[in-house]
Amino acid sequence: MPGDDLDRAAWFLAGDDTAAVDGEREQLARLRRMLNDDALWAQPPPELADAIIDDIEAFQPPAERARWPRRALLAGLSMAAAVLVVVGVVTLSSESGGAQTETIALAGTSLAPDAAATAELLDTPSGVAITLDIAELPPARKGFFYEAWVKGPNGSVAVGTFHFRDGQDPEEPIELWSGVDLAEYPTLTITLEPEDGNPASSGQVVLKGEIPTPPPSR
């Protein structure tokens, strides 16, 4: 199997789970889920293409209209849609192939003994992107939510909130963001918080994990 980024992405999107390497698998998995969504491929109303071409022709002088008849414009729209999908694959592949990630495990505490999670960490120029995959953590009941924190000798910093309510799929990854150096805040925790307007942690930790080393840079 060819080993460059685009080839690996194409094989993975075609169903070969072994094609992707660490650091790009999760991003490509998300793209594959998106491409498998029937809504993405739903046929648009037939009048939509005509409306777009009408708008294009309104800005064309007569000479240009003769050079680019409606059939050519329609073909161009179809090609543009295909190019957008390909560009998305190439961009995602090149970004994930050029960046290294670190994955840590989080274990449930006595407040959620069956819960577990993994956190994928990616250092970027503007902070650390954290992708959280959680299993067996129940939705936060009404009046409560979950909050993620990074902790270290200097205290705690909140990096995002979530709750799983309103039909949210607990299996979908949760995107968090840290603006502090995780080398100085090496503990990642998830707490259950009441909606009481108090920004401080409740101390009700449901998941906890340690970051052994700073997340690798691009």
C-alpha positions as CSV (number, residue, x, y, z in Angstrom):
1,M,0.0,0.0,0.0
2,P,1.4,3.4,-0.9
3,G,2.7,5.3,2.1
4,D,2.1,9.0,1.4
5,D,-0.5,11.0,3.3
6,L,-3.1,11.2,0.5
7,D,-2.8,7.5,-0.3
8,R,-3.2,6.5,3.4
9,A,-6.2,8.8,3.7
10,A,-7.9,7.3,0.6
11,W,-7.3,3.7,1.8
12,F,-8.7,4.6,5.3
13,L,-11.8,6.3,3.9
14,A,-12.4,3.3,1.7
15,G,-12.6,1.2,4.9
16,D,-9.1,0.0,5.6
17,D,-8.6,0.9,9.3
18,T,-5.0,-0.2,9.2
19,A,-4.0,2.5,6.6
20,A,-3.9,5.4,9.0
21,V,-1.0,6.0,11.4
22,D,-1.2,7.4,15.0
23,G,-1.9,11.1,14.9
24,E,-4.2,11.0,11.9
25,R,-6.6,8.2,12.6
26,E,-9.1,10.2,14.7
27,Q,-9.3,13.0,12.2
28,L,-9.8,10.7,9.3
29,A,-12.4,8.7,11.3
30,R,-14.4,11.9,11.7
31,L,-14.1,12.7,8.0
32,R,-15.3,9.1,7.2
33,R,-18.3,9.5,9.5
34,M,-19.1,12.8,7.7
35,L,-18.8,11.2,4.3
36,N,-21.0,8.3,5.4
37,D,-23.8,10.7,6.5
38,D,-26.6,10.4,4.0
39,A,-27.5,14.0,4.5
40,L,-24.2,15.1,2.9
41,W,-25.2,13.4,-0.4
42,A,-28.8,14.4,-0.4
43,Q,-29.9,15.6,-3.9
44,P,-30.4,19.4,-3.8
45,P,-33.6,20.9,-5.3
46,P,-33.2,21.0,-9.1
47,E,-33.9,24.7,-9.2
48,L,-30.9,25.4,-6.9
49,A,-28.3,24.9,-9.7
50,D,-30.4,27.1,-12.1
51,A,-30.6,29.8,-9.4
52,I,-26.8,29.8,-8.9
53,I,-26.2,29.9,-12.6
54,D,-28.7,32.8,-13.0
55,D,-26.7,34.7,-10.4
56,I,-23.4,34.0,-12.2
57,E,-24.8,35.1,-15.6
58,A,-26.1,38.3,-14.1
59,F,-22.4,39.4,-13.6
60,Q,-21.3,38.2,-17.0
61,P,-21.0,40.4,-20.0
62,P,-22.7,39.0,-23.2
63,A,-19.3,37.9,-24.6
64,E,-18.5,35.9,-21.6
65,R,-22.0,34.3,-21.6
66,A,-21.3,33.0,-25.2
67,R,-18.0,31.5,-24.0
68,W,-19.5,29.9,-20.9
69,P,-23.0,28.5,-21.8
70,R,-25.2,27.1,-19.0
71,R,-24.1,23.5,-19.7
72,A,-20.5,24.4,-19.1
73,L,-21.4,26.4,-15.9
74,L,-23.4,23.4,-14.6
75,A,-20.4,21.1,-15.2
76,G,-18.2,23.5,-13.5
77,L,-20.4,23.5,-10.4
78,S,-20.3,19.7,-10.3
79,M,-16.5,19.7,-10.6
80,A,-16.2,22.4,-7.9
81,A,-18.2,20.2,-5.5
82,A,-15.9,17.3,-6.2
83,V,-12.8,19.4,-5.7
84,L,-14.1,20.6,-2.3
85,V,-14.3,17.0,-1.1
86,V,-10.8,16.2,-2.4
87,V,-9.4,19.4,-1.0
88,G,-10.9,18.5,2.4
89,V,-9.3,15.0,2.3
90,V,-5.9,16.4,1.2
91,T,-6.0,19.2,3.9
92,L,-7.0,16.9,6.6
93,S,-4.4,14.3,5.6
94,S,-1.6,16.8,5.4
95,E,-2.5,18.4,8.7
96,S,-2.8,15.2,10.6
97,G,0.2,13.6,8.9
98,G,2.4,16.5,9.7
99,A,1.3,16.8,13.4
100,Q,2.1,14.3,16.2
101,T,-0.4,13.7,19.0
102,E,-0.2,12.2,22.4
103,T,-3.0,10.1,23.9
104,I,-3.6,9.6,27.6
105,A,-6.1,7.5,29.5
106,L,-8.5,8.8,32.1
107,A,-10.1,6.5,34.7
108,G,-13.4,6.8,36.5
109,T,-13.4,7.7,40.2
110,S,-15.7,6.5,43.0
111,L,-18.3,9.0,41.7
112,A,-18.3,7.3,38.3
113,P,-16.6,3.9,38.6
114,D,-17.7,2.6,35.2
115,A,-16.6,5.6,33.3
116,A,-13.4,5.8,31.2
117,A,-12.0,8.2,28.6
118,T,-9.0,8.9,26.4
119,A,-7.7,12.4,25.6
120,E,-5.8,13.1,22.5
121,L,-3.5,16.1,22.9
122,L,-2.1,18.3,20.1
123,D,0.1,21.3,20.6
124,T,-0.6,24.2,18.2
125,P,0.7,27.7,18.0
126,S,-2.3,29.0,19.9
127,G,-2.7,26.4,22.6
128,V,-3.3,22.7,23.1
129,A,-6.2,21.0,21.4
130,I,-7.8,18.2,23.5
131,T,-10.1,15.7,21.9
132,L,-11.9,13.7,24.6
133,D,-13.5,10.3,23.9
134,I,-15.7,9.2,26.9
135,A,-17.4,5.9,27.6
136,E,-20.0,5.0,30.3
137,L,-20.3,8.4,31.7
138,P,-24.1,9.2,32.1
139,P,-25.5,12.6,31.0
140,A,-25.3,15.3,33.6
141,R,-28.8,15.6,35.2
142,K,-30.7,18.9,34.8
143,G,-29.1,21.7,36.7
144,F,-25.6,20.2,36.4
145,F,-22.9,20.0,33.7
146,Y,-19.4,18.5,33.3
147,E,-16.3,20.7,33.3
148,A,-12.8,19.7,32.2
149,W,-9.7,21.1,34.1
150,V,-6.0,20.9,33.8
151,K,-4.2,21.1,37.2
152,G,-0.6,21.7,38.4
153,P,1.4,23.4,41.2
154,N,0.0,26.8,40.2
155,G,-3.7,25.7,40.5
156,S,-6.4,24.7,38.1
157,V,-7.5,26.0,34.7
158,A,-10.8,25.2,33.1
159,V,-10.6,23.9,29.5
160,G,-14.2,23.3,28.6
161,T,-17.7,22.2,29.5
162,F,-20.3,19.6,28.2
163,H,-23.3,17.7,29.4
164,F,-24.6,15.1,26.9
165,R,-28.2,16.3,27.1
166,D,-30.6,17.2,24.3
167,G,-29.9,14.1,22.3
168,Q,-26.1,14.5,22.2
169,D,-24.4,11.3,21.4
170,P,-22.0,10.3,24.3
171,E,-19.9,8.5,21.7
172,E,-19.0,11.6,19.8
173,P,-15.6,13.2,20.7
174,I,-15.6,16.3,22.8
175,E,-13.4,19.2,21.7
176,L,-11.6,21.0,24.6
177,W,-8.9,23.7,24.5
178,S,-6.1,24.7,26.8
179,G,-4.3,28.0,26.7
180,V,-1.7,27.0,29.3
181,D,1.3,24.8,29.0
182,L,0.4,21.3,30.0
183,A,3.9,20.7,31.2
184,E,3.0,22.9,34.1
185,Y,-0.6,21.5,34.4
186,P,-0.1,17.8,34.0
187,T,-3.3,16.5,35.5
188,L,-6.5,16.4,33.5
189,T,-9.8,16.0,35.4
190,I,-13.5,16.0,34.7
191,T,-15.8,17.3,37.4
192,L,-19.6,17.4,37.9
193,E,-20.6,21.0,38.4
194,P,-23.9,22.6,39.6
195,E,-25.3,25.5,37.5
196,D,-24.9,28.0,40.4
197,G,-22.8,30.6,38.8
198,N,-19.7,29.7,40.8
199,P,-16.7,29.4,38.5
200,A,-14.7,27.4,41.1
201,S,-14.4,23.6,40.9
202,S,-17.0,21.7,42.9
203,G,-14.3,19.0,43.6
204,Q,-16.7,16.3,42.4
205,V,-14.1,14.5,40.1
206,V,-15.6,11.8,37.9
207,L,-12.6,11.2,35.6
208,K,-8.9,11.8,36.1
209,G,-5.7,11.2,34.1
210,E,-2.0,12.2,34.1
211,I,-0.1,13.8,31.3
212,P,3.4,12.1,31.4
213,T,5.1,14.5,29.1
214,P,4.3,17.8,27.2
215,P,2.2,17.1,24.1
216,P,4.4,17.1,21.0
217,S,4.6,20.1,18.8
218,R,3.9,20.4,15.1
